Amino acid sequence: MDFVEQKAQSRRVTVLDLKAMECRWPDDDRNEEGLITFCGCRTVDGSSYCTEHKALARGVGTVSERNAVKTLRERA
């Protein structure tokens, strides 16, 4: 299964309730009080995101492939 197809089960934590090592990926909606909520799942060491959201933030392809796309866009 591709990382993009996976979806982390959000704990819907507000920014005030986020603790160390909890995913900072914002949810698509707000909670009952109208506050933006965040994933809150355990993060991957050295990242602000859980495994699934880190993969989404990073994008697809290898580092070289992502850099090539960036270079092509800059020269276009």
ZANU-694798 format. One line per 3 residues: number of its first residue (from 1); their letters; for each residue x, y, z of N, C-alpha, C, CB. Coordinates in nm, 2 decimals. Atoms other than C-alpha are relative to their C-alpha. Glycine has a CB too. Example, Ala and Ser with C-alpha at 12.3 -4.5 7.8 and 13.67 -1.06 7.14 Angstrom:
% residues 2
1	AS	0.09 -0.12 0.00 1.23 -0.45 0.78 0.09 0.12 0.00 -0.10 0.00 0.12 | -0.09 -0.11 0.00 1.37 -0.11 0.71 -0.08 0.11 0.08 0.04 0.05 -0.14
//
This chain:
% residues 76
1	MDF	0.08 -0.12 0.00 0.00 0.00 0.00 0.09 0.12 0.00 -0.10 0.00 0.12 | -0.07 -0.13 0.01 0.13 0.35 -0.09 -0.03 0.08 0.13 -0.04 0.07 -0.13 | 0.02 -0.08 -0.12 0.18 0.59 0.20 -0.11 0.11 -0.02 0.13 0.08 0.03
4	VEQ	0.11 -0.10 0.03 -0.05 0.85 0.03 -0.14 -0.06 0.03 0.02 0.05 -0.14 | 0.13 0.06 -0.01 -0.33 0.60 0.05 -0.03 -0.03 0.15 -0.01 -0.13 -0.07 | 0.03 0.02 -0.14 -0.29 0.55 0.43 -0.05 0.12 0.06 0.13 -0.05 0.07
7	KAQ	0.05 -0.11 -0.07 -0.47 0.77 0.66 0.02 -0.02 0.15 -0.14 0.03 -0.03 | -0.02 0.01 -0.14 -0.36 0.83 1.02 -0.13 0.02 0.07 0.11 0.09 0.06 | 0.12 -0.02 -0.08 -0.64 0.80 1.28 0.03 0.12 0.09 -0.04 -0.12 0.08
10	SRR	-0.02 -0.12 -0.08 -0.64 1.16 1.41 -0.06 -0.01 0.14 -0.06 0.12 -0.08 | 0.05 -0.01 -0.14 -0.68 1.21 1.78 -0.07 0.13 0.02 0.11 -0.02 0.10 | 0.07 -0.13 -0.01 -0.82 1.56 1.71 0.04 0.08 0.12 -0.15 -0.02 -0.01
13	VTV	-0.05 -0.07 -0.11 -0.60 1.74 1.96 0.02 0.14 -0.03 0.14 -0.06 0.05 | -0.02 -0.15 0.03 -0.60 2.12 1.99 0.15 0.03 0.03 -0.09 0.08 0.10 | -0.14 -0.04 -0.01 -0.27 2.31 1.97 0.04 0.01 0.15 0.02 0.13 -0.07
16	LDL	-0.03 -0.02 -0.14 -0.29 2.38 2.35 0.02 -0.14 0.07 -0.11 0.07 0.07 | -0.01 0.13 -0.07 -0.32 2.01 2.43 0.11 -0.09 -0.07 -0.13 -0.07 -0.02 | -0.11 0.08 0.06 -0.04 1.88 2.19 0.12 -0.01 0.10 0.04 0.07 -0.13
19	KAM	-0.12 0.03 -0.09 0.25 1.73 2.38 0.12 -0.03 -0.09 -0.03 -0.11 0.10 | -0.12 0.04 0.07 0.61 1.65 2.28 -0.03 -0.14 -0.07 0.12 -0.01 0.09 | 0.01 0.12 0.08 0.63 1.37 2.02 -0.14 -0.03 -0.05 0.05 -0.12 0.08
22	ECR	0.13 0.02 0.05 0.27 1.42 1.90 -0.01 0.08 -0.14 -0.11 0.05 0.10 | 0.00 -0.05 0.13 0.20 1.48 1.53 -0.07 0.14 -0.01 -0.08 -0.10 -0.09 | 0.05 -0.14 0.02 0.14 1.85 1.43 -0.08 0.02 -0.13 0.11 0.10 0.01
25	WPD	0.07 -0.01 0.12 -0.05 1.77 1.11 -0.14 0.05 0.03 -0.01 -0.14 -0.08 | 0.14 -0.05 -0.03 -0.37 1.99 1.11 -0.11 -0.09 -0.07 -0.01 0.14 -0.05 | 0.11 0.07 0.06 -0.70 1.82 1.05 -0.07 0.09 -0.10 -0.10 -0.05 0.11
28	DDR	0.08 -0.08 0.10 -0.94 1.93 0.77 -0.11 0.07 0.06 -0.04 -0.10 -0.11 | 0.11 -0.07 -0.06 -1.20 2.05 1.01 0.03 0.04 0.14 -0.13 -0.10 0.00 | -0.01 -0.05 -0.13 -1.26 2.20 1.35 -0.08 -0.08 0.10 -0.04 0.15 0.01
31	NEE	0.07 0.07 -0.10 -1.38 2.06 1.68 -0.13 0.07 0.04 0.09 -0.02 0.13 | 0.13 -0.06 -0.04 -1.71 2.14 1.86 0.01 0.15 0.04 -0.05 -0.08 0.11 | -0.02 -0.14 -0.05 -1.56 2.47 2.00 0.05 0.08 -0.12 0.10 0.00 0.11
34	GLI	-0.05 -0.07 0.11 -1.45 2.57 1.65 0.15 0.01 -0.01 -0.06 0.14 0.00 | -0.15 -0.01 0.00 -1.08 2.52 1.72 0.06 -0.10 -0.10 0.06 -0.03 0.14 | -0.07 0.09 0.09 -0.84 2.37 1.46 0.06 -0.11 0.09 0.10 0.07 -0.08
37	TFC	-0.06 0.11 -0.07 -0.73 2.02 1.57 0.11 -0.06 -0.08 -0.11 -0.10 0.03 | -0.12 0.06 0.06 -0.42 1.82 1.50 0.00 -0.15 0.02 0.13 0.06 0.05 | -0.01 0.15 0.00 -0.34 1.45 1.44 0.02 -0.05 0.14 0.10 -0.05 -0.10
40	GCR	-0.03 0.04 -0.14 -0.18 1.40 1.78 0.06 -0.14 0.01 -0.12 0.01 0.08 | -0.06 0.13 -0.01 -0.04 1.05 1.69 0.15 0.01 0.03 -0.03 -0.09 -0.13 | -0.14 -0.01 -0.03 0.31 0.96 1.80 0.08 0.03 -0.12 0.05 -0.14 0.06
43	TVD	-0.08 -0.04 0.11 0.57 1.12 1.58 0.12 -0.10 -0.02 0.06 0.14 0.02 | -0.12 0.07 0.03 0.87 0.97 1.41 0.11 0.08 0.05 0.01 -0.02 -0.16 | -0.11 -0.07 -0.06 1.20 1.06 1.58 0.05 0.10 -0.10 0.11 -0.10 0.04
46	GSS	-0.06 -0.10 0.09 1.33 1.39 1.44 -0.10 0.07 -0.09 0.11 -0.05 -0.08 | 0.10 -0.06 0.09 1.00 1.49 1.28 -0.12 0.06 0.08 -0.06 -0.11 -0.10 | 0.12 -0.05 -0.07 0.69 1.69 1.37 -0.12 -0.08 -0.04 -0.02 0.15 -0.04
49	YCT	0.11 0.08 0.05 0.47 1.43 1.20 0.01 -0.15 0.03 -0.01 0.02 -0.15 | 0.01 0.15 -0.01 0.36 1.07 1.24 0.05 -0.06 -0.13 -0.14 -0.05 0.04 | -0.05 0.06 0.12 0.47 0.82 0.98 -0.08 0.03 -0.12 0.01 -0.16 0.02
52	EHK	0.09 -0.03 0.12 0.17 0.87 0.75 0.01 0.14 -0.04 -0.14 -0.04 0.03 | 0.00 -0.14 0.04 0.18 1.25 0.76 0.14 0.04 -0.04 -0.04 0.08 0.12 | -0.13 -0.03 0.05 0.56 1.26 0.72 0.02 -0.04 -0.14 0.11 -0.08 0.09
55	ALA	0.00 0.04 0.14 0.52 1.07 0.40 -0.07 0.09 -0.09 -0.05 -0.15 -0.02 | 0.07 -0.10 0.08 0.26 1.31 0.28 0.07 0.13 -0.02 -0.14 0.02 0.06 | -0.08 -0.12 0.00 0.47 1.61 0.37 0.12 0.00 -0.09 0.04 0.04 0.14
58	RGV	-0.12 0.02 0.07 0.77 1.47 0.20 -0.03 -0.01 -0.15 0.08 -0.12 0.05 | 0.03 0.02 0.14 0.60 1.38 -0.13 0.05 -0.14 -0.05 0.06 0.11 -0.08 | -0.04 0.13 0.06 0.66 1.09 -0.36 0.13 0.01 -0.08 -0.11 -0.05 -0.10
61	GTV	-0.13 0.00 0.07 0.98 0.99 -0.53 0.12 0.00 0.09 0.00 0.11 -0.10 | -0.12 -0.01 -0.08 1.34 0.98 -0.42 0.04 0.14 0.01 0.11 -0.08 -0.08 | -0.05 -0.13 -0.03 1.53 1.28 -0.30 0.05 0.06 -0.14 0.12 0.00 0.10
64	SER	-0.04 -0.05 0.13 1.69 1.31 -0.65 -0.11 0.04 -0.09 0.09 -0.11 -0.07 | 0.11 -0.03 0.09 1.36 1.30 -0.83 -0.07 0.12 0.05 -0.10 -0.12 0.01 | 0.06 -0.13 -0.05 1.21 1.57 -0.60 0.08 0.12 -0.03 -0.03 -0.01 0.15
67	NAV	-0.09 -0.11 0.03 1.51 1.79 -0.65 0.00 0.03 -0.15 0.15 -0.03 0.04 | 0.01 -0.02 0.14 1.49 1.74 -1.03 -0.12 0.08 -0.04 0.00 -0.13 -0.08 | 0.12 -0.07 0.02 1.13 1.86 -1.03 0.02 0.15 0.04 -0.12 -0.06 0.07
70	KTL	-0.02 -0.14 -0.05 1.23 2.17 -0.83 0.09 0.07 -0.09 0.06 -0.01 0.14 | -0.10 -0.07 0.09 1.52 2.25 -1.06 -0.07 0.03 -0.14 0.12 -0.09 -0.03 | 0.08 -0.02 0.12 1.29 2.21 -1.37 -0.09 0.12 0.01 -0.07 -0.12 -0.05
73	RER	0.10 -0.11 -0.02 1.03 2.45 -1.22 0.07 0.13 0.01 -0.08 -0.03 0.13 | -0.08 -0.13 -0.01 1.30 2.71 -1.14 0.05 0.05 -0.13 0.12 -0.02 0.10 | -0.05 -0.03 0.14 1.43 2.70 -1.50 -0.11 0.03 -0.10 0.09 -0.10 -0.05
76	A	0.11 -0.02 0.09 1.09 2.72 -1.66 -0.04 0.14 -0.01 -0.12 -0.09 0.04
//
